């Protein structure tokens, strides 16, 4: 960031005012300084200015809910929304960008404007950069529906669909391989089960054969004895 003037340094270092209008003015000034630094590709300086802008319009929940009127909240959000979007853009453009911070700033922007196309697009890009096409598909689909003529959104959505298709094909191959492995594992087991079943049947049939042959042996022994006995009595 270029050397700040005395006025710029003051607004970047001063504490929050107790006057609402002054706080909004200071935040607006910091936002403008951040935009200038961002345009000059001074990302660190831009982040510093944007964060200071948010500092000036930071209100506790009680004040926000019960003391501020609707017009006050609208004035604050007019400063906050572009700051969140610009911070998301800075972190997204950084080669070693923090995608979590992109998500956080986009979510804060979407909390103010749920259909903000820039926030949806940048959040989708953060998902793609994190190799999460499933997450990207949700927000990019919404962005494309809201602004179908935006070239950048169309390109991101097309890339997302390609990644989803690749992931689908990989999943099919993965499950196909698993099914083949499971089939190979089950085949020997099935064979063993058949052999075990056959052995059980053979074992069960063996006693039946023995039981059927037992009366024949008894009869073979008894008949000669009866014949001998009859011959003896007849002889007498």
C-alpha positions in Angstrom: 0.0 0.0 0.0 1.3 3.4 -0.9 2.2 5.8 1.9 -1.1 7.0 3.4 -1.8 10.7 3.9 -2.4 12.1 7.4 -6.1 12.0 6.8 -6.0 8.4 5.6 -3.7 7.3 8.4 -6.1 8.9 10.9 -9.2 7.1 9.6 -7.3 3.8 9.5 -6.1 4.1 13.1 -8.9 6.1 14.9 -11.3 4.4 17.3 -14.9 3.9 16.6 -17.0 7.0 17.1 -20.0 7.1 19.4 -22.0 8.8 16.6 -23.6 6.4 14.2 -23.3 8.7 11.1 -19.6 9.2 11.8 -19.0 5.5 12.1 -20.6 4.9 8.7 -18.6 7.7 7.1 -15.3 6.4 8.5 -16.2 2.9 7.3 -17.0 4.3 3.8 -13.7 6.1 3.7 -11.8 2.9 4.7 -13.7 1.0 2.0 -12.7 3.5 -0.7 -9.1 3.3 0.4 -9.3 -0.5 0.2 -10.7 -0.3 -3.3 -7.9 2.0 -4.4 -5.3 -0.4 -2.9 -7.0 -3.4 -4.5 -7.0 -1.7 -7.9 -3.3 -1.0 -7.5 -2.8 -4.7 -6.7 -1.8 -3.9 -3.2 -3.6 -6.8 -1.6 -2.3 -6.6 1.9 -3.1 -2.9 2.1 -6.5 -3.5 0.6 -7.3 -6.2 3.2 -6.1 -3.9 6.0 -8.4 -1.1 4.8 -11.4 -3.4 4.3 -11.0 -4.9 7.7 -10.8 -1.4 9.2 -14.0 -0.5 7.4 -15.8 -3.5 9.0 -14.4 -2.4 12.4 -16.1 0.9 12.2 -19.5 -0.6 11.4 -19.3 -3.5 13.9 -22.2 -3.4 16.3 -23.0 -5.9 19.1 -26.2 -8.0 18.7 -28.2 -6.0 21.2 -27.5 -2.7 19.5 -28.1 -4.2 16.1 -31.4 -5.8 17.0 -33.0 -3.2 19.4 -31.3 0.2 19.0 -30.8 0.6 15.2 -33.6 1.3 12.9 -34.1 -0.3 9.5 -32.5 2.6 7.7 -29.5 2.4 10.0 -29.1 -1.3 9.2 -29.4 -0.6 5.5 -26.7 2.1 5.7 -24.4 -0.4 7.5 -25.1 -3.1 5.0 -24.4 -0.8 2.1 -20.8 -0.6 3.4 -20.5 -4.2 4.5 -21.7 -6.0 1.4 -19.1 -4.7 -1.1 -16.4 -5.1 1.6 -17.3 -8.8 2.0 -17.4 -9.4 -1.7 -14.0 -7.6 -2.3 -12.3 -9.5 0.5 -13.6 -12.8 -1.0 -12.2 -11.7 -4.4 -8.8 -10.9 -2.9 -8.5 -14.3 -1.1 -9.7 -16.1 -4.1 -7.2 -14.4 -6.4 -4.3 -15.1 -4.1 -2.1 -18.0 -5.3 -2.0 -19.3 -1.7 -5.5 -18.0 -1.0 -7.4 -19.1 2.1 -10.5 -20.7 0.7 -12.1 -20.8 4.1 -11.9 -17.0 4.3 -13.5 -16.9 0.8 -16.4 -19.0 2.1 -16.7 -16.9 5.3 -16.9 -13.6 3.4 -19.3 -15.0 0.8 -21.6 -16.4 3.5 -21.7 -13.0 5.2 -22.5 -11.3 1.9 -25.3 -13.9 1.2 -26.7 -13.2 4.7 -27.3 -9.7 3.5 -28.3 -10.6 0.0 -29.1 -14.3 -0.5 -29.3 -13.9 -4.3 -26.0 -12.0 -4.7 -24.5 -13.5 -7.9 -21.0 -12.4 -7.1 -21.0 -14.1 -3.7 -22.5 -17.3 -5.2 -19.9 -17.3 -8.0 -16.9 -16.7 -5.7 -18.1 -19.3 -3.3 -18.5 -21.8 -6.1 -14.9 -21.0 -7.3 -13.7 -21.6 -3.8 -15.3 -25.0 -3.8 -13.7 -25.8 -7.2 -10.3 -24.7 -5.9 -10.8 -27.1 -3.0 -11.7 -29.9 -5.4 -15.3 -30.1 -4.2 -17.5 -30.1 -7.3 -20.5 -31.3 -5.3 -20.4 -28.2 -3.1 -19.7 -26.0 -6.2 -22.7 -27.4 -8.1 -25.2 -26.1 -5.6 -24.1 -22.4 -5.6 -23.0 -22.2 -9.3 -26.3 -23.7 -10.4 -28.1 -20.9 -8.5 -25.7 -18.3 -9.9 -26.2 -19.5 -13.5 -30.0 -19.4 -13.0 -29.9 -15.8 -11.7 -27.5 -14.6 -14.4 -27.4 -17.0 -17.3 -25.6 -14.6 -19.6 -22.5 -14.1 -17.4 -19.6 -15.7 -19.2 -17.5 -16.4 -16.1 -20.4 -18.1 -14.4 -21.1 -20.2 -17.4 -17.5 -21.3 -17.7 -17.3 -22.2 -14.0 -20.6 -24.1 -14.2 -19.3 -26.0 -17.2 -16.1 -26.9 -15.4 -18.1 -28.0 -12.4 -20.2 -30.4 -14.5 -17.1 -31.8 -16.2 -15.6 -32.5 -12.8 -18.8 -34.1 -11.6 -18.9 -36.4 -14.6 -15.3 -37.4 -14.0 -16.0 -38.2 -10.4 -19.0 -40.2 -11.4 -17.0 -42.3 -13.9 -14.3 -42.9 -11.2 -16.9 -44.0 -8.8 -18.4 -46.5 -11.3 -15.0 -48.0 -11.9 -14.3 -48.1 -8.2 -17.5 -49.9 -7.4 -17.1 -52.2 -10.4 -13.7 -53.3 -9.1 -15.1 -53.9 -5.7 -18.0 -56.0 -7.1 -15.5 -58.2 -9.0 -13.3 -58.6 -5.9 -16.4 -59.6 -3.9 -17.4 -62.1 -6.6 -13.9 -63.6 -6.6 -14.0 -64.0 -2.8 -17.4 -65.6 -2.8 -16.8 -68.2 -5.5 -14.4 -70.5 -3.4 -16.7 -70.2 -0.4 -19.7 -71.3 -2.5 -17.6 -74.3 -3.7 -16.7 -75.2 -0.2 -20.3 -74.9 0.9 -21.4 -77.3 -1.9 -18.7 -79.8 -1.0 -19.6 -79.6 2.7 -23.3 -80.1 1.8 -22.4 -83.2 -0.3 -20.3 -84.7 2.5 -23.2 -84.1 4.9 -25.6 -85.9 2.5 -23.2 -88.8 2.1 -22.8 -89.1 5.9 -26.6 -89.0 6.4 -27.2 -91.8 3.8 -24.6 -94.1 5.3 -26.6 -95.1 8.4 -29.7 -95.7 6.2 -27.7 -98.4 4.1 -26.5 -100.0 7.3 -30.0 -100.0 8.8 -31.5 -101.6 5.7 -28.9 -104.4 5.6 -29.2 -105.3 9.3 -32.5 -107.4 9.0 -31.0 -109.4 6.1 -28.1 -110.6 8.2 -30.4 -111.5 11.0 -32.7 -113.5 8.7 -29.6 -115.3 7.2 -28.7 -116.5 10.7 -32.1 -117.5 11.9 -33.3 -119.6 8.9 -30.5 -122.2 9.2 -31.2 -122.5 12.9 -34.9 -123.1 12.4 -34.1 -125.7 9.7 -31.8 -127.6 12.0 -34.4 -127.5 14.8 -37.1 -128.9 12.5 -34.9 -131.7 11.3 -34.1 -132.7 14.8 -37.7 -133.0 15.9 -38.6 -134.9 12.7 -35.8 -137.3 13.4 -37.1 -138.1 16.8 
